[in-house]
Amino acid sequence: MCKIIIPLNAYRQSEIASNEYEMLFKVIKEAGAYGVELRRELLSHSTETLKKIKTSLDKYDLFTVFSAPIFLWKDDGAFNQIEMENVYEEASQVQAAWIKVSLGHYKKDMSDLNVLNEFIKDHSTQLLVENDQTLFGGKIQPLKQFFDQAALQSMNIKMTFDSGNWLYTNEDPIVALSYFSPHVLYLHLKDVVNENNHLITAPLSLEDHSNWKRFVKAFSDDVVKALEFPINPIVKTKDYVDLFVERKGEQV
C-alpha cells in the first residue's frame, strides 16, 4: 500500500491560520494518511508554536516532512548556509524526518558541493531538493547537473519529484522522469490545467488516462507520495487517500 502524505497547503489558508493544527492532523490521520508535510511559510516560527505542533504530531503518530521555500544555492551560486541552518533548527523542533527545499541558483562551475556535503554530514535529517516552478531552479538541465555531481560524490541527498511543476517551467514531465527516477524519494502529485492561459493546480483527475497514474506506477511503494492540490472541504481528504489504498486486491 502506498504511503500518502498530506501537505498543509492542500487546505485553505483560513483553516491553517486558525492554528487548529491538531484538528488538521486528526483529519489526516483518520483519513489513513502516513504523514503530513509542514509548510514553513504557513507556520509561525516561534518555539511555542513548534512545540504545540510537535505535541500534536506525537499524538497522531504522523511521519513529518518540513518544507521550506528557500533556495539551496544563493543568487551567486554560493551555498545558502545561514538559512539552511535556521531551517534545520526549526525542523528539529518538530523532529521532522525529511527537509525539503528548492535548488535555487546552482552553478556547476561555481557552486561548492564539498561545502554542502560537509553540511549534510553534520545534519542527520534527510535533505530533499524539489523541482520548483522557477525558471532557474525548476528546469531539467540545472537539476540534472546538480544530481549528477552529487551522485559522483555519493552525497546523501534525494529528490522531491513534483509531477505538476514541470509544466510551469515548460518541461516534459516524462522526459524529466527518465532522468531523475533514480534520485526520487518523494513524489508530489497534482493535476495542472490551463484556464484562460494560466496554469492552475487542480485535484487529481479520475480519468483512466490521467498522467498522475503513470507517475505512481513508475515508482515502488517505497517512494512516498504527497497529494499537493486543493482539498476542499477537508473531509474529502479520506476520499483522495482511498485512491491509493488497496481495495479488493487492486491498486491505482
Secondary structure, 3 states (H helix, E strand, C coil): CCCEEEEHHHCCHHHHHCCCHHHHHHHHHHCCCCEEEEEHHHCCCCHHHHHHHHHHHHHHCCEEEEEEEEEEECCCCCECHHHHHHHHHHHHHCCCCEEEEEEECCCCCCCCHHHHHHHHHHCCCEEEEECCCCCCCCCHHHHHHHHHHHHHCCCCEEEEEECCHHHHCCCCHHHHHHHHHHHEEEEEECEEEEECCEEEEECCCCCCCCHHHHHHHHCCCCCEEEECCCCCCHHHHHHHHHCCCCECCECC
